[in-house]
């Protein structure tokens, strides 16, 4: 007795397989045609770099974008900052003739293999990154938590992929355009801040409500009382908030545990005013210019001390003498910043 029923097509399975293969070929051909069409359109309508840059900078004048455009996180004793994925998306959109995305290539057990790419259709230059992501995420109580639901797995993969996609996009956008966008976003934030004291109170309220970070922890990070906060530090705290929210780092990467509840030590300016009060019996505030000089001198001293630790920790021993000698010759915060950028570019 034959395995096939009488009257059935003995080549039925082969026909089904051939039909399947035909469907895959059609889909592949359609995808190839779409890509080819995109490349042709990009060549026919090339971008105008000047106009594209103007559109990017105009977008950076919008406070809603500026507030989420920058991130900051600690690495090797330094604070690394740069454009977030939100700003990278704006750069891609207005630079034009560029596509990017993240694709799940494979999934094995609790790990997904992902491919992230950005492709400049006009120059035919591509940046791509392949990486693996565990199906785990940080829990509010600390530690890692396994995720098994498809939606949760997607969110974990998308979060990791967005950071790689950001890097791929920025690899194709000219550096001077990115730097101009970052500078414009910072200017927008400074303009929007207005009263620094009120902005500081709002920032503390956000950290306390969403991440249980107290005012004392923020003051310890700033190394002075919140009453002395500057507009630049408000911007930096906003970058910290964005970094925690977007998953670049955790609360513990930025803030010390609030164990003792003790306030941070008084700054040099505060100590000077306290000493003056002891002598005269009256509070002395000092002129704004004098206070600024004291504050800048303290920041310069702290920056040099921190940079010395960075050099010892990150720079090979053979190169350390040159950097340490250069650090000793610095006279301004800008000089220290230049050394930091050089070290990050070469060794980070």
Rosetta blueprint (number, residue, H / E / L):
1 X L
2 X L
3 X L
4 X L
5 X L
6 X L
7 X L
8 X L
9 X L
10 X L
11 X L
12 X H
13 X H
14 X H
15 X H
16 X H
17 X H
18 X H
19 X H
20 X H
21 X H
22 X H
23 X H
24 X H
25 X H
26 X H
27 X H
28 X H
29 X H
30 X H
31 X H
32 X H
33 X H
34 X H
35 X H
36 X H
37 X H
38 X H
39 X H
40 X H
41 X H
42 X H
43 X H
44 X H
45 X L
46 X L
47 X L
48 X L
49 X H
50 X H
51 X H
52 X H
53 X H
54 X H
55 X H
56 X H
57 X H
58 X H
59 X H
60 X H
61 X L
62 X L
63 X H
64 X H
65 X H
66 X H
67 X L
68 X L
69 X L
70 X E
71 X E
72 X E
73 X E
74 X E
75 X E
76 X L
77 X L
78 X E
79 X E
80 X E
81 X E
82 X E
83 X E
84 X L
85 X H
86 X H
87 X H
88 X H
89 X H
90 X H
91 X H
92 X H
93 X H
94 X H
95 X H
96 X L
97 X L
98 X E
99 X E
100 X E
101 X E
102 X E
103 X E
104 X E
105 X E
106 X E
107 X E
108 X E
109 X L
110 X L
111 X E
112 X E
113 X E
114 X E
115 X E
116 X E
117 X E
118 X E
119 X E
120 X E
121 X L
122 X L
123 X L
124 X L
125 X E
126 X E
127 X E
128 X E
129 X E
130 X E
131 X E
132 X E
133 X E
134 X E
135 X L
136 X E
137 X E
138 X E
139 X L
140 X L
141 X L
142 X L
143 X L
144 X E
145 X E
146 X E
147 X L
148 X L
149 X L
150 X H
151 X H
152 X H
153 X H
154 X H
155 X H
156 X H
157 X H
158 X H
159 X H
160 X H
161 X H
162 X H
163 X H
164 X H
165 X H
166 X H
167 X H
168 X H
169 X H
170 X H
171 X H
172 X H
173 X L
174 X L
175 X H
176 X H
177 X H
178 X H
179 X H
180 X H
181 X H
182 X H
183 X H
184 X H
185 X H
186 X H
187 X H
188 X H
189 X H
190 X H
191 X H
192 X H
193 X H
194 X L
195 X L
196 X H
197 X H
198 X H
199 X H
200 X H
201 X H
202 X H
203 X H
204 X H
205 X H
206 X H
207 X H
208 X H
209 X H
210 X H
211 X H
212 X L
213 X L
214 X L
215 X H
216 X H
217 X H
218 X H
219 X H
220 X H
221 X H
222 X H
223 X L
224 X L
225 X L
226 X H
227 X H
228 X H
229 X L
230 X L
231 X H
232 X H
233 X H
234 X H
235 X H
236 X H
237 X H
238 X H
239 X H
240 X H
241 X H
242 X H
243 X H
244 X H
245 X H
246 X H
247 X L
248 X L
249 X L
250 X L
251 X H
252 X H
253 X H
254 X L
255 X L
256 X L
257 X L
258 X L
259 X L
260 X L
261 X L
262 X L
263 X L
264 X L
265 X L
266 X L
267 X L
268 X H
269 X H
270 X H
271 X H
272 X H
273 X H
274 X H
275 X H
276 X H
277 X H
278 X H
279 X H
280 X H
281 X L
282 X L
283 X L
284 X L
285 X L
286 X L
287 X L
288 X H
289 X H
290 X H
291 X H
292 X H
293 X H
294 X H
295 X H
296 X H
297 X H
298 X H
299 X H
300 X H
301 X H
302 X H
303 X H
304 X H
305 X H
306 X H
307 X H
308 X H
309 X H
310 X H
311 X H
312 X H
313 X H
314 X H
315 X L
316 X L
317 X H
318 X H
319 X H
320 X H
321 X H
322 X H
323 X H
324 X H
325 X H
326 X H
327 X H
328 X H
329 X L
330 X L
331 X L
332 X L
333 X H
334 X H
335 X H
336 X H
337 X H
338 X H
339 X H
340 X H
341 X H
342 X H
343 X H
344 X H
345 X H
346 X H
347 X H
348 X L
